[in-house]
Amino acid sequence: MKHFNSIIFGQFNRLSRIKFCRFGRLENLTGCQHYIPFQRSFHGSALRSQAKKDYYDILGVSKSASQSDIKKAYYSLAKQYHPDTSKDPTAKEKFVQIQEAYGVLSDDEKRAEYDKWGSSFKDVPPGANFNGFPGDFRFGNMHHIFDHVFGGAAWSAGEPFAQGTDIEVALNIPFMDAAKGATKSVFYEAVATCKSCQGRGTKSGKKRDVCLACKGSGVRSLSVASGFRMQVTCDQCGGKGTRISPENRCSTCGGKGQVKERKVESVDIPAGAEDGMRIRIPKKGDDDSEGLPGDLIVRLRVTPHKTFIRQDSNVFVEAQVPFHTAILGGSVRVPSIDGDVELNVPAGSQPNQQMVMKSRGLRKIGTNYRGDQIVIFKVPLPKSLTPRQRELIEEFAKIGSSSK
């Protein structure tokens, strides 16, 4: 038992030095091979001191702001100060403040408590004081911790920022649409915020009830050896601290706050698009009740063309060249991406000879460069001859023999 306690506290001290993993990207997390979302965020002393700041001022909204205004302000600021993209040296600190402010003001009950108590507001009651941890440090699901202690799946902590799931759909397009570019519509199904309850999950005028299992704290205590206790996310309310009684649930979404919706989105296909290419459309994926929507990813399936064969930015096409034109020279019409064009055939052209038409191929995405069109001569021999044709060819053969 003594050895077990030393393992537990050794892991706790190690975890207290771990930096956050953002959006599943590892950030200075030794030994972490993949990201496992943590259901409850860290509530350290730094965040506790930030709670004394004016949440409305942080988001730049008035105290009478609607939920729509708050969400709009949050999305704008979160995008501006996201540490992965912002060059502002204070971006990380501001990003944490923005998330904390939104976490309170986007919840009607927490907002009411904040409006009532001001700087004395506490998101959740302080927890047990383990060595090396701030007073209100919260733990996620127990299996994450014990997996880490006993060599299971790697564990990582997440910032209190969520993003909806990305959706990937396939879109079949003709070869010429990929070659020239086009705008297409894609139909798909996505998770969306319930319009009936605005994502609250309750009927109009109804409120969520305090979770009896955790008494509104969102966490429950668990005994861990030698009298020590640790707090885990409440499995009855999912850490929200509240539940919706069956009679108060929104009839549209059943209390979930989200519904499945059929959607249609326009997709701009660039000229030169390739089979298998993915086009990402930001914020058109699944909604997330507490964060940004996911993205829509459209995977192109280009139908092969019966005439053109693609190779990178070049296209190959066969051209039928009459027997006499191949010998004497002349011109033939050949298909191209831009329509039929006249091609001069040199005298003495051979079957399967190739001729390059510069800059008649496909556009390289993001540049003004176009590949080439390579024309392959196909010279069919006549299957039957008129008497006069035979006479001329025989004469040609005699002249050819005598000239040697």
C-alpha angles and dihedrals in degrees: 000000000000089000090050091053092051090052092050094049092042090056092045092054090047092049091051089064096049118112120224123270108225121213090340093303111129114239115187093318107149113221094002110137100172140006123259112187112242111221098213124041129229113270101193130165091269091061091043091058090048091055087072090066122093106268092197090053091049091056093038095236134123124252089252093054117136123237088254091055091047093050092046092051091047095051091049095049094041090055092046097049103031104138092223093062109017120093092200107118089218093049096109093051092046091045091056091048092049092051093047092049092049092046089061103035095045091059111074095209095046090046091053090051091048092049089051101045102025115189090004090065116122121194093212133359116269115268135214117311106238117183111272094016133101117247098261101038109147129207126215126216112339094232090065091058098044092044087058096044095049099039100267128131116338114263128215136175122238132211115242092262125110135194129194122246120276115240122214121199133174122236122195114212134173120254094249092054088055091046098048102024127246145186116247136177121236123198121207145146122250141172109258136181110267108254093202094063100017089239096304094112093221134103117259111288094009126115137209117260124234110262107250093203095063098018091237098305096107090227137081129206122242127192112237112181133304093023096302117137132202131194123236134182112278108254092205099060101018092241096303095111090223138075135195118237114228094249092054098048119117108259092218100054100018092238096306096109089223137078138187114255135187109235138183124205133183115237122202108214112201121225108264096031114165133219109270094022115146122218116198118209109192121233096002096107129082117329120239118211093219104030149016122322117254123248132262112235116197116199113202123224108193116203111227116249121237093222108028126061115197126218112174104302094338127089129205123210134174120231125199108228117189116238094246093046091053089053101039101026127237138138137294133188114244130184119249137176088263096045136276117331136185114252123195112228115207118229112263096028113169131222111272091014111149129223123190121223104198120229093000094113133082127311118251106234114253095016141074090238120119126192125229134265113231114205117204114204116228110192111190116202117225113259094206135022135208116234090256093050091050090049092052094047091048089051090048089052092051092049090048092051095047093049093062 
